[in-house]
């Protein structure tokens, strides 16, 4: 495991809602999600391949949204991660700032925005999934037509925060990368559900609401999969617990 201590700046993000009429056609429905497992990984980290393989296992489950966030802070070690983005790094740093522990390392998994652990520790991840079962209490449905995807966010339940940000995560099919330098020299590693873009689309205020997204946005990002994540925001804008999630695959 590699550890990096970093400082975190608070960031304000404005939400943008894209609208269009839901087109007729055979709908594609999102599956129900009971856990969001976010892996922060790097091609330059020798401890990461077991975690990358493990996230692929979680991605096979219909009840888990498993996402990979390649980070860029190990690029100086001799191999520039071909999938990394600074936005992914900032999400990881924001989680650390929200917890107040400054623990930013690879491989790191965050479950439901609430608990973190080493990304290759399956028993710890499974334990967190079990403990947090039921914490995704706000229902989310996604229905895709030929031109748009309709996203419906349910109302807050008793005891559920009544405010949050709706995030759209666009991610890839599995990507296999040969590593030419650095700690993983000579290895060929497959990365699953790599987040290419994560952006806010609307604020949720505890009441049922619907957002319609043009499918062209996903096509522009050159991805076939997307997920919607409803996440609370702390007073300083940092990410809090995840309240709900749903994912959709346009190819299936």
C-alpha positions, 0 to 999 in steps of 0.5 A, spaced: 500 500 500 502 506 498 500 512 502 500 520 500 499 525 505 495 531 502 492 538 503 485 539 500 482 545 498 474 546 498 471 546 491 464 549 490 461 546 484 455 548 480 449 543 478 447 543 470 440 540 468 440 537 461 433 536 459 429 533 453 423 529 451 424 521 453 424 518 446 419 512 445 423 505 444 424 499 448 427 502 455 433 500 458 432 499 466 437 500 471 438 495 476 437 496 484 444 498 488 445 496 495 452 499 495 457 503 492 464 501 492 469 506 489 476 504 488 482 509 487 488 506 484 494 507 480 498 503 474 504 506 478 502 502 484 505 495 485 500 494 491 494 495 486 493 489 481 490 485 486 485 491 488 483 492 480 482 484 480 477 485 486 473 490 483 472 486 477 469 481 481 464 486 485 462 489 478 459 482 476 454 483 482 447 487 480 447 489 487 453 493 487 456 499 483 463 498 483 467 504 480 475 505 479 478 512 479 485 512 477 489 517 480 495 521 478 499 522 484 504 517 483 505 519 475 512 522 478 515 515 479 516 513 472 510 511 469 504 516 467 498 512 468 494 512 462 487 512 465 488 517 471 485 524 471 486 529 476 479 530 478 479 522 480 485 525 485 481 530 487 475 526 489 479 522 493 482 528 497 475 530 498 473 524 502 480 524 506 478 531 508 471 530 509 473 524 514 479 529 517 484 523 517 488 525 511 489 518 509 490 518 501 493 512 499 492 506 493 489 502 493 483 505 497 476 503 497 470 507 499 464 504 501 457 508 500 461 514 501 462 512 509 468 507 510 474 506 507 479 501 507 485 497 503 482 496 496 485 489 496 482 487 503 476 483 501 473 481 508 474 489 510 470 491 504 465 485 505 464 487 512 463 494 510 457 492 505 454 488 510 454 494 516 452 499 511 446 495 508 440 499 507 444 506 508 442 507 500 435 508 502 433 513 497 430 509 491 433 511 484 430 509 477 434 510 470 430 509 464 433 509 457 429 511 451 432 511 444 434 519 445 434 520 453 435 517 459 430 519 465 432 519 472 427 519 478 430 520 485 425 518 490 423 522 496 427 522 503 425 517 508 424 518 516 431 520 518 434 521 511 438 527 510 433 532 505 439 535 501 444 532 496 448 533 490 446 528 484 452 526 480 453 523 473 458 518 473 460 516 466 465 510 465 468 505 461 468 497 459 474 494 462 480 496 459 487 492 459 493 496 459 500 493 458 505 497 463 511 499 460 515 502 466 515 503 474 513 498 479 508 494 475 513 494 469 511 488 464 505 487 467 498 487 463 492 489 467 485 490 466 481 496 469 474 495 470 468 501 470 473 506 469 470 513 471 472 518 465 467 523 467 464 525 474 459 531 474 454 534 478 447 535 474 442 537 480 441 539 487 436 534 491 432 537 496 428 531 499 422 531 494 421 526 489 424 529 482 426 527 475 431 529 471 432 527 463 439 526 460 440 526 453 444 520 451 448 524 446 452 526 452 454 519 454 456 518 446 460 524 446 464 521 452 465 515 448 462 511 454 456 506 454 455 506 461 453 511 466 451 511 473 447 516 478 449 517 485 445 521 490 450 524 495 450 528 501 454 534 502 457 537 508 457 544 510 464 545 507 462 542 500 465 536 501 462 529 500 458 525 505 454 519 505 451 516 499 444 516 499 442 512 493 445 510 486 443 506 480 447 504 474 445 503 466 448 499 461 446 502 454 449 496 450 445 490 454 
